[in-house]
Amino acid sequence: MNTHNPLFSSLPLREALLNNLISLGFETMTPIQMKTLPILLKGEDIIAKAKTGSGKTAAFGLSLLNQLESEKYAVQALILCPTRELAEQVSQTLRQLARLIPNIKVLNLSGGMPLKPQLDSLRHGAHIIVGTPGRIQKHLDKKSLSLNRLKVLVLDEADRMLDMGFLDDIKVIIGACPKPRQTLLFSATYPDEIRKLSKQFMQNPKEVLIEEAHTELDIEQRFYETNNQANKFQLLKSLLSHYQPSSTLIFCNTKQQTSELSDMLTKAGFSSLALNGDMEQADRDQVLIRFVNKSCSILVATDVAARGLDIKELPAVISYDLAFEADVHIHRIGRTGRAGNKGLALSLTVPSDAPRICAIEDQLGRPVSWGETAELTKIANPFPPEMVTICLDAGKKDKIRPGDILGALTKDAGLLGSTIGKIDITSLCSYVAINKNEVDKAYKYLLNGKLKGRKINIKKLR
């Protein structure tokens, strides 16, 4: 037993919940429970940054069960989840926590599941609804779900829901909720979209950030020297083969070099795309979609083109050209090692870079660390990215929603939600990232099946 964390019994929880926690063997709180439950039990709004497995489901579950009126057969809590699998996990945890409170009904309304049984269950009423945004909106449209007596709204894994393109659905659902309510937002990362969303629909939320702040300690920084520019590409290939980062942002100092270097990497068998200021907006969008959704491993960019690029998990940053200014170099390496993840920052240098390296050392207040090229192991084959992007020639103009794509792939094609990555919908096209092991199955279904009752043209982006 962890004696450093406080006991659940120190909280003002109803007796049935405390007795159940003891019977389940839960005595002490995890950090997220310790920091959020005192706030949640006061009925305040909260934004909590916490990953799956941190105990967040029990935190919001205990707080909403504590105020639930089981004799009132109406939906009092709604939990939105990004996938059917997560919604099922949350439902099971809530049922487990509620098992000593009589007659509590938890209902899972997720996409990719038949609608009729859900409609039948809703006719009998429920206290807590867990579900995916697309399916919840469908029930609201059909008037089969009423949120008039809702007390608590939970957005679980909010960043993943935004990644999957559910922002519009979420806004519609929030609009159907009563104004006086408690709103809880849980997210593994805290991008600007979440910040904007929280300002629109939350009342003075308290912020709880469990992970340690981003520090240089999270970043392994190494400088590698080669004799001249001509040897740089060979060194870059050696670094990529040795470290094998799943995603890498490579910086060059000129637009022309981004294209040239990306072409060289592609010819060498790496999955690479260039990003620079000369590109059309549509091409730029497609490049970013593919890199962020992990269907392209390497993005070669200039500092200007990479501005505003918000990538939550970026394992490695490589300076193919050393930045002209020391503070630009510091900004580059600060893009990796975020959200509690370890980062890698590698810099390729030639002897003429010595003045820039001195400026970086002055800025850091310490000498830089040098890597030995002789210690780099060589692996023959570049490994492919984990995801593949499929492009569909239907988008917002065709009223395509993320839930339509997710439902077609999970319910009809039989894919697990966990194998489907980011979904991006533009006005004319939709992009969905699929795990490379399942992409043929998804492609075959989309090629022969229908989306919203019509055939669509699709292609894999290579």
Rosetta blueprint (number, residue, H / E / L):
1 M L
2 N L
3 T L
4 H L
5 N L
6 P L
7 L E
8 F H
9 S H
10 S H
11 L L
12 P L
13 L L
14 R L
15 E H
16 A H
17 L H
18 L H
19 N H
20 N H
21 L H
22 I H
23 S H
24 L L
25 G L
26 F L
27 E L
28 T E
29 M L
30 T L
31 P H
32 I H
33 Q H
34 M H
35 K H
36 T H
37 L H
38 P H
39 I H
40 L H
41 L L
42 K L
43 G L
44 E L
45 D L
46 I E
47 I E
48 A E
49 K E
50 A L
51 K L
52 T L
53 G L
54 S L
55 G L
56 K H
57 T H
58 A H
59 A H
60 F H
61 G H
62 L H
63 S H
64 L H
65 L H
66 N H
67 Q H
68 L L
69 E L
70 S L
71 E L
72 K L
73 Y L
74 A L
75 V L
76 Q L
77 A E
78 L E
79 I E
80 L E
81 C L
82 P L
83 T L
84 R H
85 E H
86 L H
87 A H
88 E H
89 Q H
90 V H
91 S H
92 Q H
93 T H
94 L H
95 R H
96 Q H
97 L H
98 A L
99 R L
100 L L
101 I L
102 P L
103 N L
104 I L
105 K L
106 V E
107 L E
108 N E
109 L E
110 S L
111 G L
112 G L
113 M L
114 P L
115 L H
116 K H
117 P H
118 Q H
119 L H
120 D H
121 S H
122 L H
123 R H
124 H L
125 G L
126 A L
127 H L
128 I E
129 I E
130 V E
131 G E
132 T L
133 P H
134 G H
135 R H
136 I H
137 Q H
138 K H
139 H H
140 L H
141 D H
142 K L
143 K L
144 S L
145 L L
146 S L
147 L L
148 N L
149 R L
150 L L
151 K L
152 V E
153 L E
154 V E
155 L E
156 D L
157 E L
158 A H
159 D H
160 R H
161 M H
162 L H
163 D H
164 M L
165 G L
166 F L
167 L H
168 D H
169 D H
170 I H
171 K H
172 V H
173 I H
174 I H
175 G H
176 A L
177 C L
178 P L
179 K L
180 P L
181 R L
182 Q E
183 T E
184 L E
185 L E
186 F E
187 S E
188 A L
189 T L
190 Y L
191 P L
192 D H
193 E H
194 I H
195 R H
196 K H
197 L H
198 S H
199 K H
200 Q H
201 F H
202 M L
203 Q L
204 N L
205 P L
206 K E
207 E E
208 V E
209 L E
210 I L
211 E L
212 E L
213 A L
214 H L
215 T L
216 E H
217 L H
218 D H
219 I E
220 E E
221 Q E
222 R E
223 F E
224 Y E
225 E E
226 T L
227 N L
228 N L
229 Q H
230 A H
231 N H
232 K H
233 F H
234 Q H
235 L H
236 L H
237 K H
238 S H
239 L H
240 L H
241 S H
242 H H
243 Y H
244 Q L
245 P L
246 S L
247 S L
248 T E
249 L E
250 I E
251 F E
252 C L
253 N L
254 T L
255 K H
256 Q H
257 Q H
258 T H
259 S H
260 E H
261 L H
262 S H
263 D H
264 M H
265 L H
266 T H
267 K H
268 A L
269 G L
270 F L
271 S L
272 S E
273 L E
274 A E
275 L E
276 N L
277 G L
278 D L
279 M L
280 E L
281 Q H
282 A H
283 D H
284 R H
285 D H
286 Q H
287 V H
288 L H
289 I H
290 R H
291 F H
292 V H
293 N L
294 K L
295 S L
296 C L
297 S L
298 I E
299 L E
300 V E
301 A E
302 T L
303 D L
304 V L
305 A L
306 A L
307 R L
308 G L
309 L L
310 D L
311 I L
312 K L
313 E L
314 L L
315 P L
316 A E
317 V E
318 I E
319 S E
320 Y L
321 D L
322 L L
323 A L
324 F L
325 E L
326 A H
327 D H
328 V H
329 H H
330 I H
331 H H
332 R H
333 I H
334 G L
335 R L
336 T L
337 G L
338 R L
339 A L
340 G L
341 N L
342 K L
343 G E
344 L E
345 A E
346 L E
347 S E
348 L E
349 T E
350 V L
351 P H
352 S H
353 D H
354 A H
355 P H
356 R H
357 I H
358 C H
359 A H
360 I H
361 E H
362 D H
363 Q H
364 L H
365 G L
366 R L
367 P L
368 V L
369 S L
370 W E
371 G L
372 E L
373 T H
374 A H
375 E H
376 L L
377 T L
378 K L
379 I L
380 A L
381 N L
382 P L
383 F L
384 P L
385 P L
386 E L
387 M E
388 V E
389 T E
390 I E
391 C E
392 L E
393 D L
394 A L
395 G L
396 K H
397 K H
398 D H
399 K L
400 I L
401 R L
402 P H
403 G H
404 D H
405 I H
406 L H
407 G H
408 A H
409 L H
410 T H
411 K H
412 D H
413 A L
414 G L
415 L L
416 L L
417 G H
418 S H
419 T H
420 I E
421 G E
422 K E
423 I E
424 D E
425 I E
426 T L
427 S L
428 L L
429 C L
430 S E
431 Y E
432 V E
433 A E
434 I E
435 N E
436 K L
437 N L
438 E L
439 V H
440 D H
441 K H
442 A H
443 Y H
444 K H
445 Y H
446 L H
447 L H
448 N H
449 G L
450 K L
451 L E
452 K L
453 G L
454 R E
455 K L
456 I L
457 N L
458 I E
459 K E
460 K E
461 L E
462 R L
